Amino acid sequence: MRKKISKKLKLIKSIVLVKKLKRVCGTAYWGLKLSDWIQTSREVLKRLKELQEIPSADRLDLLKSMNYSLRAIERSIIGWLEWINNPNLMASFSLEEIKEMHKTILDFAIKFLEYDIQVTKMGEEITARKEGRRGYTYV
């Protein structure tokens, strides 16, 4: 009984954190100082690391964790887009610093999209097996 309550509390905490993260991704966030952004990012990172430690996660827990993870990536990407589209801000970085950012972001994008293609193919195969024919699934 105690284990079920603990599991439900963790699930509720995850839902609350996802809702907070959704608010953080909203336009109301963009007026905050960089130190606030960093602090929130540290909290999100801490939660992501906690999600890695869930010992007996069921399917719903895993899906909620993936949702939170993708929201964290979304938040970060929105922040990056704000920065790289701000010439005054980007002018303060050296060419070497920008090259390093470029390499890191490009490597991440390539790995992420390769994984996206792999999982999409897997989903297509599963759908085709269920339908009993080769077909297309639209996203």
C-alpha positions as CSV (number, residue, x, y, z in Angstrom):
1,M,0.0,0.0,0.0
2,R,2.8,2.4,1.0
3,K,4.6,1.6,-2.3
4,K,1.5,2.5,-4.3
5,I,1.1,5.8,-2.5
6,S,4.7,6.6,-3.1
7,K,4.4,5.7,-6.8
8,K,1.3,7.9,-7.1
9,L,3.1,10.8,-5.3
10,K,6.0,10.5,-7.8
11,L,3.5,10.5,-10.7
12,I,1.8,13.6,-9.3
13,K,5.1,15.4,-8.9
14,S,6.0,14.5,-12.5
15,I,2.7,15.9,-13.7
16,V,3.1,19.1,-11.7
17,L,6.7,19.5,-13.0
18,V,5.5,19.0,-16.6
19,K,2.9,21.7,-16.1
20,K,5.5,24.1,-14.6
21,L,7.8,23.4,-17.5
22,K,5.0,24.1,-20.0
23,R,4.5,27.5,-18.3
24,V,8.3,28.1,-18.4
25,C,8.2,27.6,-22.1
26,G,5.5,30.2,-22.5
27,T,6.2,33.8,-23.7
28,A,5.8,35.1,-20.1
29,Y,9.2,33.6,-19.4
30,W,11.3,35.6,-21.8
31,G,11.6,38.7,-19.6
32,L,13.6,36.9,-16.9
33,K,17.3,37.4,-16.2
34,L,19.9,34.8,-17.4
35,S,20.5,33.8,-13.8
36,D,16.8,32.9,-13.4
37,W,17.1,30.9,-16.7
38,I,20.2,29.1,-15.4
39,Q,18.5,28.3,-12.0
40,T,15.4,26.9,-13.7
41,S,17.6,24.9,-16.1
42,R,19.4,23.4,-13.1
43,E,16.1,22.4,-11.5
44,V,15.0,20.8,-14.8
45,L,18.3,19.0,-15.1
46,K,18.1,17.8,-11.6
47,R,14.6,16.4,-12.3
48,L,15.8,14.7,-15.5
49,K,18.6,13.0,-13.5
50,E,16.0,11.9,-10.9
51,L,13.9,10.4,-13.8
52,Q,16.9,8.3,-14.8
53,E,16.8,6.7,-11.3
54,I,13.2,5.5,-11.4
55,P,13.7,1.8,-10.5
56,S,10.4,0.2,-11.5
57,A,8.8,2.6,-14.0
58,D,5.8,1.3,-15.9
59,R,4.8,2.4,-19.4
60,L,2.9,5.5,-18.2
61,D,5.9,6.6,-16.1
62,L,8.2,6.2,-19.0
63,L,5.9,8.1,-21.3
64,K,5.6,11.0,-18.8
65,S,9.3,11.0,-18.4
66,M,9.8,11.2,-22.2
67,N,7.3,14.0,-22.3
68,Y,9.2,15.9,-19.6
69,S,12.5,15.3,-21.4
70,L,11.1,16.6,-24.7
71,R,9.6,19.6,-23.0
72,A,13.1,20.3,-21.5
73,I,14.7,20.1,-25.0
74,E,11.9,22.3,-26.4
75,R,12.6,24.9,-23.7
76,S,16.3,24.9,-24.4
77,I,15.8,25.1,-28.2
78,I,13.5,28.1,-27.8
79,G,16.2,29.7,-25.7
80,W,18.9,28.9,-28.3
81,L,16.7,30.3,-31.1
82,E,16.3,33.6,-29.1
83,W,20.1,33.8,-28.7
84,I,21.2,33.0,-32.3
85,N,18.6,35.4,-33.7
86,N,19.9,38.2,-31.6
87,P,22.9,39.7,-33.4
88,N,23.8,42.0,-30.5
89,L,24.1,39.1,-28.2
90,M,25.9,36.8,-30.5
91,A,28.4,39.5,-31.4
92,S,29.8,39.2,-27.9
93,F,31.0,35.7,-28.5
94,S,34.3,35.0,-30.3
95,L,34.4,33.1,-33.5
96,E,35.9,30.1,-31.7
97,E,33.1,30.1,-29.1
98,I,30.5,30.2,-31.9
99,K,32.3,27.4,-33.8
100,E,32.2,25.2,-30.6
101,M,28.5,26.0,-30.1
102,H,27.9,25.2,-33.8
103,K,29.7,21.8,-33.6
104,T,27.9,20.8,-30.4
105,I,24.4,21.7,-31.7
106,L,25.0,20.2,-35.1
107,D,26.2,16.9,-33.5
108,F,23.2,16.8,-31.2
109,A,20.8,17.5,-34.1
110,I,22.3,14.8,-36.3
111,K,22.1,12.2,-33.5
112,F,18.6,13.2,-32.5
113,L,17.3,13.1,-36.1
114,E,19.1,9.7,-36.8
115,Y,17.3,8.4,-33.7
116,D,14.0,10.0,-34.8
117,I,14.3,8.2,-38.2
118,Q,15.1,4.9,-36.5
119,V,12.1,5.0,-34.2
120,T,9.8,6.2,-36.9
121,K,10.8,3.2,-39.1
122,M,10.2,1.0,-36.1
123,G,6.7,2.5,-35.7
124,E,6.0,2.1,-39.4
125,E,6.9,-1.6,-39.2
126,I,4.8,-2.2,-36.1
127,T,1.8,-0.4,-37.8
128,A,2.3,-2.5,-41.0
129,R,2.4,-5.7,-39.0
130,K,-0.8,-4.7,-37.2
131,E,-2.5,-3.8,-40.5
132,G,-1.2,-7.0,-42.1
133,R,0.2,-5.1,-45.0
134,R,2.9,-2.6,-45.9
135,G,1.5,0.8,-45.8
136,Y,2.1,4.4,-44.8
137,T,1.4,6.0,-41.5
138,Y,1.2,9.7,-41.6
139,V,2.4,11.9,-38.8
